[in-house]
Amino acid sequence: MTRCVRNIGRGVLAVYVIAVLCLCLGTFQGPSGMWKTFLGIQMDKVFHFLLYLPYPALAFWAFYPKKNAGRFLLIVLLIGIAYSGAVEIMQALFTDNRSAEWGDLLANTLGMAAGAMAVSPALLFLRRRAK
């Protein structure tokens, strides 16, 4: 991956991280009649899952690892979980209408894990191609 492509990826990742923070700390009114659940899961948790799903792919784009892809994904997940936890704490401390919930942290983590599983085949393919 060229340096220019990586730099674009870093910019996109930075915008994504800021957007997640704004979405998680902002006040939003859903349309009346909006679903409360999807397949028995609260829509709030579904949104959290989907919000964090692209994070591993964006991190891969921004910081393409030439070696140790497994360690790269583990570090990406640990950083993502720490960021997710920090956002939940900020919701409790700095907003009146949002709360920190373990369920949100779990949904965020599951979203990142699913994103990491989606990125894994690309990492394996690129690793084999480099040999």
C-alpha positions in Angstrom: 0.0 0.0 0.0 1.5 3.4 -1.0 2.2 6.1 1.5 -0.5 8.3 -0.1 -3.2 5.6 0.3 -2.2 5.1 3.9 -2.3 8.8 4.6 -5.8 9.0 3.1 -6.8 6.0 5.3 -5.4 7.8 8.4 -7.5 10.9 7.5 -10.6 8.8 7.1 -9.9 6.9 10.4 -9.6 10.3 12.2 -12.9 11.6 10.8 -14.5 8.3 11.8 -13.2 8.5 15.4 -14.5 12.0 15.7 -17.8 11.1 14.1 -18.3 8.2 16.6 -17.6 10.5 19.5 -20.1 13.1 18.2 -22.8 10.5 17.6 -22.3 8.9 21.0 -22.3 12.2 22.9 -25.0 14.0 20.9 -28.7 14.2 21.5 -30.9 12.7 18.8 -34.6 12.2 18.6 -35.6 9.1 16.6 -38.7 9.3 14.4 -41.8 8.3 16.2 -42.8 4.8 15.5 -39.2 3.7 15.1 -38.5 0.1 15.9 -37.6 -0.6 19.5 -36.1 -4.0 18.7 -34.7 -5.9 15.8 -34.8 -9.7 16.1 -35.4 -9.3 19.8 -32.3 -7.0 20.2 -32.7 -3.4 21.3 -32.1 -1.1 18.3 -29.7 1.0 20.5 -27.4 -2.1 20.7 -27.8 -2.8 17.0 -26.7 0.8 16.2 -23.7 0.5 18.5 -22.7 -2.8 16.8 -23.0 -1.2 13.4 -21.2 2.0 14.5 -18.1 0.1 15.5 -18.1 -2.5 12.8 -16.0 -0.6 10.3 -13.3 0.3 12.8 -10.9 -2.6 12.2 -11.1 -2.2 8.4 -10.3 1.5 8.7 -7.4 0.8 11.1 -6.2 -1.8 8.5 -6.4 0.8 5.8 -4.6 3.5 7.9 -1.9 1.3 9.4 -1.4 -1.6 7.0 0.7 -4.2 8.9 3.4 -5.9 6.8 4.0 -8.5 9.5 2.3 -9.9 12.6 -1.3 -9.5 11.3 -2.7 -11.3 14.3 -1.0 -9.1 16.8 -2.1 -6.0 14.7 -5.7 -7.1 15.0 -5.4 -7.7 18.7 -3.9 -4.3 19.3 -6.6 -2.7 17.1 -9.3 -4.5 19.2 -7.7 -3.5 22.5 -7.4 0.2 21.4 -11.0 0.1 20.1 -12.3 -1.4 23.4 -10.4 1.3 25.4 -11.9 4.0 23.2 -15.4 2.5 23.4 -15.1 2.4 27.2 -13.8 6.0 27.3 -16.8 7.1 25.2 -19.2 5.4 27.6 -17.6 7.1 30.6 -17.8 10.4 28.8 -21.5 9.8 28.2 -22.0 9.4 32.0 -19.8 12.3 32.9 -20.5 15.0 30.3 -24.1 14.4 29.1 -27.5 14.6 30.9 -29.4 12.5 28.4 -27.0 9.7 27.8 -25.8 7.0 30.2 -22.9 4.5 30.3 -24.1 1.0 29.8 -22.2 -2.3 29.8 -24.6 -3.5 27.1 -23.4 -0.7 24.8 -19.7 -1.6 25.5 -20.5 -5.2 24.7 -22.3 -4.3 21.4 -19.4 -2.0 20.5 -16.9 -4.9 21.2 -18.9 -7.4 19.2 -19.1 -5.0 16.3 -15.3 -4.5 16.3 -14.8 -8.3 16.6 -17.1 -8.9 13.6 -15.2 -6.2 11.7 -11.9 -7.9 12.6 -13.1 -11.2 11.4 -14.1 -9.6 8.1 -10.6 -8.1 7.8 -8.8 -11.3 8.7 -9.0 -12.9 5.2 -7.6 -9.8 3.6 -4.7 -9.8 6.0 -4.0 -13.5 5.3 -4.3 -13.0 1.5 -1.9 -10.0 1.6 0.5 -11.9 3.8 0.6 -14.9 1.5 0.9 -12.7 -1.6 4.0 -11.0 0.0 5.8 -14.3 0.3 
